[in-house]
Amino acid sequence: MKITGFLIMDSNGIEVPADAHGNNVAFCCRKCGHPMLAVARENQRDSDENYPATCKQCGVSYFLDVRPSAQKAYIHMLSNRA
């Protein structure tokens, strides 16, 4: 799913600095600031809670929640994996 130009927000609805292009979004880990890349494709890493992206530096996991009709994507941190 293409998310270029989508508003990228955290789970609280606060806009986060990110670069969304094509079906990818680059952002920084909220815990340690390490760069991360997530992909908005069904059943791919980062696409839901079952396929999270994990920060290579601190181990915190994230997944994307894309809302196409609103042109928004939420980056959720999985607290049980931190």
Jmol script that loads the backbone (N, CA, C; Angstrom):
load data "model"
ATOM      1  N   MET A   1       0.842  -1.173   0.000  1.00  0.00           N
ATOM      2  CA  MET A   1       0.000   0.000   0.000  1.00  0.00           C
ATOM      3  C   MET A   1       0.890   1.240   0.000  1.00  0.00           C
ATOM      4  N   LYS A   2       0.621   2.133  -0.889  1.00  0.00           N
ATOM      5  CA  LYS A   2       1.395   3.366  -0.977  1.00  0.00           C
ATOM      6  C   LYS A   2       0.948   4.333   0.107  1.00  0.00           C
ATOM      7  N   ILE A   3       1.929   4.849   0.874  1.00  0.00           N
ATOM      8  CA  ILE A   3       1.618   5.784   1.951  1.00  0.00           C
ATOM      9  C   ILE A   3       2.368   7.109   1.780  1.00  0.00           C
ATOM     10  N   THR A   4       2.872   7.380   0.585  1.00  0.00           N
ATOM     11  CA  THR A   4       3.555   8.642   0.312  1.00  0.00           C
ATOM     12  C   THR A   4       2.626   9.796   0.659  1.00  0.00           C
ATOM     13  N   GLY A   5       3.122  10.725   1.447  1.00  0.00           N
ATOM     14  CA  GLY A   5       2.342  11.902   1.810  1.00  0.00           C
ATOM     15  C   GLY A   5       1.396  11.701   2.983  1.00  0.00           C
ATOM     16  N   PHE A   6       1.301  10.498   3.511  1.00  0.00           N
ATOM     17  CA  PHE A   6       0.423  10.255   4.657  1.00  0.00           C
ATOM     18  C   PHE A   6       0.995  10.962   5.888  1.00  0.00           C
ATOM     19  N   LEU A   7       0.109  11.363   6.774  1.00  0.00           N
ATOM     20  CA  LEU A   7       0.491  11.901   8.067  1.00  0.00           C
ATOM     21  C   LEU A   7       0.899  10.719   8.941  1.00  0.00           C
ATOM     22  N   ILE A   8       2.080  10.771   9.547  1.00  0.00           N
ATOM     23  CA  ILE A   8       2.573   9.679  10.381  1.00  0.00           C
ATOM     24  C   ILE A   8       2.474  10.126  11.842  1.00  0.00           C
ATOM     25  N   MET A   9       1.805   9.294  12.648  1.00  0.00           N
ATOM     26  CA  MET A   9       1.555   9.660  14.031  1.00  0.00           C
ATOM     27  C   MET A   9       1.886   8.500  14.960  1.00  0.00           C
ATOM     28  N   ASP A  10       2.064   8.825  16.245  1.00  0.00           N
ATOM     29  CA  ASP A  10       2.268   7.770  17.231  1.00  0.00           C
ATOM     30  C   ASP A  10       0.902   7.284  17.715  1.00  0.00           C
ATOM     31  N   SER A  11       0.896   6.350  18.652  1.00  0.00           N
ATOM     32  CA  SER A  11      -0.364   5.765  19.114  1.00  0.00           C
ATOM     33  C   SER A  11      -1.234   6.747  19.873  1.00  0.00           C
ATOM     34  N   ASN A  12      -0.677   7.902  20.264  1.00  0.00           N
ATOM     35  CA  ASN A  12      -1.459   8.940  20.940  1.00  0.00           C
ATOM     36  C   ASN A  12      -2.010   9.971  19.962  1.00  0.00           C
ATOM     37  N   GLY A  13      -1.750   9.788  18.672  1.00  0.00           N
ATOM     38  CA  GLY A  13      -2.238  10.725  17.670  1.00  0.00           C
ATOM     39  C   GLY A  13      -1.376  11.961  17.510  1.00  0.00           C
ATOM     40  N   ILE A  14      -0.135  11.894  18.002  1.00  0.00           N
ATOM     41  CA  ILE A  14       0.788  13.018  17.883  1.00  0.00           C
ATOM     42  C   ILE A  14       1.686  12.777  16.676  1.00  0.00           C
ATOM     43  N   GLU A  15       1.777  13.779  15.808  1.00  0.00           N
ATOM     44  CA  GLU A  15       2.604  13.648  14.606  1.00  0.00           C
ATOM     45  C   GLU A  15       4.061  13.408  14.994  1.00  0.00           C
ATOM     46  N   VAL A  16       4.700  12.452  14.320  1.00  0.00           N
ATOM     47  CA  VAL A  16       6.104  12.150  14.569  1.00  0.00           C
ATOM     48  C   VAL A  16       6.921  12.461  13.323  1.00  0.00           C
ATOM     49  N   PRO A  17       8.177  12.869  13.497  1.00  0.00           N
ATOM     50  CA  PRO A  17       9.024  13.088  12.330  1.00  0.00           C
ATOM     51  C   PRO A  17       9.254  11.757  11.623  1.00  0.00           C
ATOM     52  N   ALA A  18       8.900  11.689  10.381  1.00  0.00           N
ATOM     53  CA  ALA A  18       9.038  10.455   9.603  1.00  0.00           C
ATOM     54  C   ALA A  18       9.051  10.812   8.129  1.00  0.00           C
ATOM     55  N   ASP A  19       9.536   9.887   7.322  1.00  0.00           N
ATOM     56  CA  ASP A  19       9.559  10.059   5.875  1.00  0.00           C
ATOM     57  C   ASP A  19       8.834   8.877   5.255  1.00  0.00           C
ATOM     58  N   ALA A  20       7.638   9.120   4.752  1.00  0.00           N
ATOM     59  CA  ALA A  20       6.840   8.075   4.110  1.00  0.00           C
ATOM     60  C   ALA A  20       6.988   8.198   2.600  1.00  0.00           C
ATOM     61  N   HIS A  21       7.412   7.092   1.976  1.00  0.00           N
ATOM     62  CA  HIS A  21       7.595   7.090   0.530  1.00  0.00           C
ATOM     63  C   HIS A  21       7.247   5.704   0.001  1.00  0.00           C
ATOM     64  N   GLY A  22       6.372   5.668  -0.984  1.00  0.00           N
ATOM     65  CA  GLY A  22       5.926   4.378  -1.514  1.00  0.00           C
ATOM     66  C   GLY A  22       5.197   3.619  -0.434  1.00  0.00           C
ATOM     67  N   ASN A  23       5.642   2.410  -0.151  1.00  0.00           N
ATOM     68  CA  ASN A  23       5.023   1.647   0.942  1.00  0.00           C
ATOM     69  C   ASN A  23       5.956   1.565   2.151  1.00  0.00           C
ATOM     70  N   ASN A  24       6.938   2.469   2.230  1.00  0.00           N
ATOM     71  CA  ASN A  24       7.904   2.487   3.321  1.00  0.00           C
ATOM     72  C   ASN A  24       7.768   3.755   4.157  1.00  0.00           C
ATOM     73  N   VAL A  25       8.126   3.634   5.412  1.00  0.00           N
ATOM     74  CA  VAL A  25       8.217   4.813   6.273  1.00  0.00           C
ATOM     75  C   VAL A  25       9.479   4.682   7.132  1.00  0.00           C
ATOM     76  N   ALA A  26      10.291   5.729   7.098  1.00  0.00           N
ATOM     77  CA  ALA A  26      11.497   5.791   7.920  1.00  0.00           C
ATOM     78  C   ALA A  26      11.193   6.678   9.124  1.00  0.00           C
ATOM     79  N   PHE A  27      11.618   6.210  10.296  1.00  0.00           N
ATOM     80  CA  PHE A  27      11.401   6.972  11.528  1.00  0.00           C
ATOM     81  C   PHE A  27      12.485   6.585  12.521  1.00  0.00           C
ATOM     82  N   CYS A  28      12.530   7.276  13.647  1.00  0.00           N
ATOM     83  CA  CYS A  28      13.501   6.961  14.688  1.00  0.00           C
ATOM     84  C   CYS A  28      12.797   6.259  15.837  1.00  0.00           C
ATOM     85  N   CYS A  29      13.478   5.287  16.426  1.00  0.00           N
ATOM     86  CA  CYS A  29      12.966   4.585  17.591  1.00  0.00           C
ATOM     87  C   CYS A  29      12.670   5.613  18.677  1.00  0.00           C
ATOM     88  N   ARG A  30      11.503   5.516  19.276  1.00  0.00           N
ATOM     89  CA  ARG A  30      11.118   6.478  20.310  1.00  0.00           C
ATOM     90  C   ARG A  30      11.895   6.267  21.600  1.00  0.00           C
ATOM     91  N   LYS A  31      12.458   5.105  21.797  1.00  0.00           N
ATOM     92  CA  LYS A  31      13.202   4.834  23.028  1.00  0.00           C
ATOM     93  C   LYS A  31      14.659   5.281  22.934  1.00  0.00           C
ATOM     94  N   CYS A  32      15.338   4.916  21.817  1.00  0.00           N
ATOM     95  CA  CYS A  32      16.772   5.188  21.743  1.00  0.00           C
ATOM     96  C   CYS A  32      17.189   6.082  20.577  1.00  0.00           C
ATOM     97  N   GLY A  33      16.274   6.373  19.638  1.00  0.00           N
ATOM     98  CA  GLY A  33      16.600   7.250  18.516  1.00  0.00           C
ATOM     99  C   GLY A  33      17.247   6.568  17.324  1.00  0.00           C
ATOM    100  N   HIS A  34      17.419   5.238  17.380  1.00  0.00           N
ATOM    101  CA  HIS A  34      18.020   4.498  16.273  1.00  0.00           C
ATOM    102  C   HIS A  34      17.105   4.584  15.043  1.00  0.00           C
ATOM    103  N   PRO A  35      17.656   4.723  13.830  1.00  0.00           N
ATOM    104  CA  PRO A  35      16.815   4.783  12.633  1.00  0.00           C
ATOM    105  C   PRO A  35      16.115   3.452  12.370  1.00  0.00           C
ATOM    106  N   MET A  36      14.870   3.550  11.898  1.00  0.00           N
ATOM    107  CA  MET A  36      14.069   2.355  11.616  1.00  0.00           C
ATOM    108  C   MET A  36      13.367   2.529  10.283  1.00  0.00           C
ATOM    109  N   LEU A  37      13.019   1.402   9.684  1.00  0.00           N
ATOM    110  CA  LEU A  37      12.266   1.387   8.441  1.00  0.00           C
ATOM    111  C   LEU A  37      11.128   0.388   8.596  1.00  0.00           C
ATOM    112  N   ALA A  38       9.926   0.819   8.254  1.00  0.00           N
ATOM    113  CA  ALA A  38       8.761  -0.061   8.318  1.00  0.00           C
ATOM    114  C   ALA A  38       8.120  -0.117   6.938  1.00  0.00           C
ATOM    115  N   VAL A  39       7.474  -1.235   6.643  1.00  0.00           N
ATOM    116  CA  VAL A  39       6.857  -1.459   5.343  1.00  0.00           C
ATOM    117  C   VAL A  39       5.362  -1.665   5.529  1.00  0.00           C
ATOM    118  N   ALA A  40       4.563  -0.959   4.752  1.00  0.00           N
ATOM    119  CA  ALA A  40       3.105  -1.061   4.833  1.00  0.00           C
ATOM    120  C   ALA A  40       2.606  -2.066   3.797  1.00  0.00           C
ATOM    121  N   ARG A  41       2.851  -3.340   4.059  1.00  0.00           N
ATOM    122  CA  ARG A  41       2.379  -4.419   3.178  1.00  0.00           C
ATOM    123  C   ARG A  41       1.816  -5.528   4.049  1.00  0.00           C
ATOM    124  N   GLU A  42       0.672  -6.025   3.690  1.00  0.00           N
ATOM    125  CA  GLU A  42      -0.004  -7.053   4.477  1.00  0.00           C
ATOM    126  C   GLU A  42       0.881  -8.276   4.665  1.00  0.00           C
ATOM    127  N   ASN A  43       0.907  -8.793   5.890  1.00  0.00           N
ATOM    128  CA  ASN A  43       1.673  -9.970   6.289  1.00  0.00           C
ATOM    129  C   ASN A  43       3.181  -9.814   6.127  1.00  0.00           C
ATOM    130  N   GLN A  44       3.649  -8.573   6.074  1.00  0.00           N
ATOM    131  CA  GLN A  44       5.075  -8.305   6.033  1.00  0.00           C
ATOM    132  C   GLN A  44       5.511  -7.774   7.390  1.00  0.00           C
ATOM    133  N   ARG A  45       6.804  -7.827   7.639  1.00  0.00           N
ATOM    134  CA  ARG A  45       7.339  -7.261   8.870  1.00  0.00           C
ATOM    135  C   ARG A  45       6.830  -5.835   9.020  1.00  0.00           C
ATOM    136  N   ASP A  46       6.376  -5.474  10.196  1.00  0.00           N
ATOM    137  CA  ASP A  46       5.884  -4.136  10.547  1.00  0.00           C
ATOM    138  C   ASP A  46       4.400  -3.938  10.271  1.00  0.00           C
ATOM    139  N   SER A  47       3.728  -4.893   9.622  1.00  0.00           N
ATOM    140  CA  SER A  47       2.365  -4.658   9.156  1.00  0.00           C
ATOM    141  C   SER A  47       1.300  -4.817  10.228  1.00  0.00           C
ATOM    142  N   ASP A  48       1.575  -5.552  11.285  1.00  0.00           N
ATOM    143  CA  ASP A  48       0.633  -5.659  12.402  1.00  0.00           C
ATOM    144  C   ASP A  48       1.345  -6.238  13.614  1.00  0.00           C
ATOM    145  N   GLU A  49       0.604  -6.446  14.685  1.00  0.00           N
ATOM    146  CA  GLU A  49       1.208  -6.914  15.940  1.00  0.00           C
ATOM    147  C   GLU A  49       1.906  -8.262  15.801  1.00  0.00           C
ATOM    148  N   ASN A  50       1.468  -9.080  14.856  1.00  0.00           N
ATOM    149  CA  ASN A  50       2.081 -10.392  14.658  1.00  0.00           C
ATOM    150  C   ASN A  50       3.384 -10.333  13.867  1.00  0.00           C
ATOM    151  N   TYR A  51       3.627  -9.220  13.204  1.00  0.00           N
ATOM    152  CA  TYR A  51       4.824  -9.053  12.378  1.00  0.00           C
ATOM    153  C   TYR A  51       5.491  -7.711  12.699  1.00  0.00           C
ATOM    154  N   PRO A  52       5.965  -7.503  13.934  1.00  0.00           N
ATOM    155  CA  PRO A  52       6.530  -6.196  14.283  1.00  0.00           C
ATOM    156  C   PRO A  52       7.944  -5.996  13.749  1.00  0.00           C
ATOM    157  N   ALA A  53       8.317  -4.722  13.645  1.00  0.00           N
ATOM    158  CA  ALA A  53       9.708  -4.364  13.366  1.00  0.00           C
ATOM    159  C   ALA A  53      10.374  -4.160  14.714  1.00  0.00           C
ATOM    160  N   THR A  54      11.595  -4.624  14.861  1.00  0.00           N
ATOM    161  CA  THR A  54      12.293  -4.515  16.135  1.00  0.00           C
ATOM    162  C   THR A  54      13.535  -3.663  15.961  1.00  0.00           C
ATOM    163  N   CYS A  55      13.705  -2.718  16.857  1.00  0.00           N
ATOM    164  CA  CYS A  55      14.879  -1.847  16.836  1.00  0.00           C
ATOM    165  C   CYS A  55      16.119  -2.693  17.058  1.00  0.00           C
ATOM    166  N   LYS A  56      17.087  -2.552  16.175  1.00  0.00           N
ATOM    167  CA  LYS A  56      18.314  -3.336  16.259  1.00  0.00           C
ATOM    168  C   LYS A  56      19.213  -2.879  17.411  1.00  0.00           C
ATOM    169  N   GLN A  57      18.940  -1.684  17.938  1.00  0.00           N
ATOM    170  CA  GLN A  57      19.787  -1.180  19.014  1.00  0.00           C
ATOM    171  C   GLN A  57      19.229  -1.504  20.396  1.00  0.00           C
ATOM    172  N   CYS A  58      17.930  -1.267  20.633  1.00  0.00           N
ATOM    173  CA  CYS A  58      17.398  -1.447  21.989  1.00  0.00           C
ATOM    174  C   CYS A  58      16.359  -2.557  22.106  1.00  0.00           C
ATOM    175  N   GLY A  59      15.875  -3.084  20.975  1.00  0.00           N
ATOM    176  CA  GLY A  59      14.946  -4.207  21.009  1.00  0.00           C
ATOM    177  C   GLY A  59      13.471  -3.876  21.110  1.00  0.00           C
ATOM    178  N   VAL A  60      13.103  -2.602  21.116  1.00  0.00           N
ATOM    179  CA  VAL A  60      11.695  -2.228  21.157  1.00  0.00           C
ATOM    180  C   VAL A  60      11.045  -2.590  19.823  1.00  0.00           C
ATOM    181  N   SER A  61       9.810  -3.098  19.872  1.00  0.00           N
ATOM    182  CA  SER A  61       9.099  -3.502  18.658  1.00  0.00           C
ATOM    183  C   SER A  61       7.996  -2.507  18.303  1.00  0.00           C
ATOM    184  N   TYR A  62       7.770  -2.354  16.995  1.00  0.00           N
ATOM    185  CA  TYR A  62       6.769  -1.431  16.460  1.00  0.00           C
ATOM    186  C   TYR A  62       5.995  -2.104  15.343  1.00  0.00           C
ATOM    187  N   PHE A  63       4.762  -1.610  15.114  1.00  0.00           N
ATOM    188  CA  PHE A  63       4.036  -2.015  13.922  1.00  0.00           C
ATOM    189  C   PHE A  63       3.238  -0.827  13.400  1.00  0.00           C
ATOM    190  N   LEU A  64       2.889  -0.890  12.123  1.00  0.00           N
ATOM    191  CA  LEU A  64       2.134   0.180  11.471  1.00  0.00           C
ATOM    192  C   LEU A  64       0.654  -0.133  11.461  1.00  0.00           C
ATOM    193  N   ASP A  65      -0.141   0.900  11.625  1.00  0.00           N
ATOM    194  CA  ASP A  65      -1.593   0.833  11.517  1.00  0.00           C
ATOM    195  C   ASP A  65      -1.975   1.888  10.489  1.00  0.00           C
ATOM    196  N   VAL A  66      -2.189   1.462   9.257  1.00  0.00           N
ATOM    197  CA  VAL A  66      -2.451   2.385   8.149  1.00  0.00           C
ATOM    198  C   VAL A  66      -3.949   2.595   7.997  1.00  0.00           C
ATOM    199  N   ARG A  67      -4.342   3.860   7.894  1.00  0.00           N
ATOM    200  CA  ARG A  67      -5.748   4.241   7.697  1.00  0.00           C
ATOM    201  C   ARG A  67      -5.856   4.976   6.355  1.00  0.00           C
ATOM    202  N   PRO A  68      -6.026   4.232   5.263  1.00  0.00           N
ATOM    203  CA  PRO A  68      -6.004   4.840   3.921  1.00  0.00           C
ATOM    204  C   PRO A  68      -7.045   5.939   3.718  1.00  0.00           C
ATOM    205  N   SER A  69      -8.238   5.763   4.230  1.00  0.00           N
ATOM    206  CA  SER A  69      -9.286   6.765   3.998  1.00  0.00           C
ATOM    207  C   SER A  69      -8.959   8.107   4.649  1.00  0.00           C
ATOM    208  N   ALA A  70      -8.194   8.078   5.718  1.00  0.00           N
ATOM    209  CA  ALA A  70      -7.797   9.304   6.403  1.00  0.00           C
ATOM    210  C   ALA A  70      -6.407   9.775   5.975  1.00  0.00           C
ATOM    211  N   GLN A  71      -5.721   9.004   5.161  1.00  0.00           N
ATOM    212  CA  GLN A  71      -4.341   9.258   4.744  1.00  0.00           C
ATOM    213  C   GLN A  71      -3.433   9.473   5.957  1.00  0.00           C
ATOM    214  N   LYS A  72      -3.564   8.527   6.913  1.00  0.00           N
ATOM    215  CA  LYS A  72      -2.751   8.552   8.121  1.00  0.00           C
ATOM    216  C   LYS A  72      -2.186   7.163   8.377  1.00  0.00           C
ATOM    217  N   ALA A  73      -1.021   7.127   9.029  1.00  0.00           N
ATOM    218  CA  ALA A  73      -0.439   5.872   9.483  1.00  0.00           C
ATOM    219  C   ALA A  73       0.042   6.086  10.908  1.00  0.00           C
ATOM    220  N   TYR A  74      -0.287   5.143  11.757  1.00  0.00           N
ATOM    221  CA  TYR A  74       0.106   5.197  13.158  1.00  0.00           C
ATOM    222  C   TYR A  74       1.234   4.202  13.394  1.00  0.00           C
ATOM    223  N   ILE A  75       2.248   4.633  14.133  1.00  0.00           N
ATOM    224  CA  ILE A  75       3.343   3.757  14.525  1.00  0.00           C
ATOM    225  C   ILE A  75       3.100   3.393  15.978  1.00  0.00           C
ATOM    226  N   HIS A  76       2.774   2.134  16.217  1.00  0.00           N
ATOM    227  CA  HIS A  76       2.483   1.664  17.570  1.00  0.00           C
ATOM    228  C   HIS A  76       3.687   0.938  18.145  1.00  0.00           C
ATOM    229  N   MET A  77       4.017   1.261  19.395  1.00  0.00           N
ATOM    230  CA  MET A  77       5.081   0.570  20.120  1.00  0.00           C
ATOM    231  C   MET A  77       4.442  -0.576  20.902  1.00  0.00           C
ATOM    232  N   LEU A  78       5.041  -1.747  20.811  1.00  0.00           N
ATOM    233  CA  LEU A  78       4.548  -2.890  21.568  1.00  0.00           C
ATOM    234  C   LEU A  78       5.259  -2.918  22.924  1.00  0.00           C
ATOM    235  N   SER A  79       4.560  -2.496  23.940  1.00  0.00           N
ATOM    236  CA  SER A  79       5.184  -2.359  25.265  1.00  0.00           C
ATOM    237  C   SER A  79       5.563  -3.703  25.863  1.00  0.00           C
ATOM    238  N   ASN A  80       4.859  -4.775  25.501  1.00  0.00           N
ATOM    239  CA  ASN A  80       5.177  -6.078  26.071  1.00  0.00           C
ATOM    240  C   ASN A  80       6.444  -6.691  25.481  1.00  0.00           C
ATOM    241  N   ARG A  81       7.046  -6.044  24.475  1.00  0.00           N
ATOM    242  CA  ARG A  81       8.258  -6.575  23.867  1.00  0.00           C
ATOM    243  C   ARG A  81       9.461  -5.704  24.150  1.00  0.00           C
ATOM    244  N   ALA A  82       9.243  -4.620  24.871  1.00  0.00           N
ATOM    245  CA  ALA A  82      10.352  -3.678  25.136  1.00  0.00           C
ATOM    246  C   ALA A  82      11.218  -4.166  26.279  1.00  0.00           C
TER     247      ALA A  82
END
end "model"
wireframe off; spacefill off
backbone 0.3
color backbone group
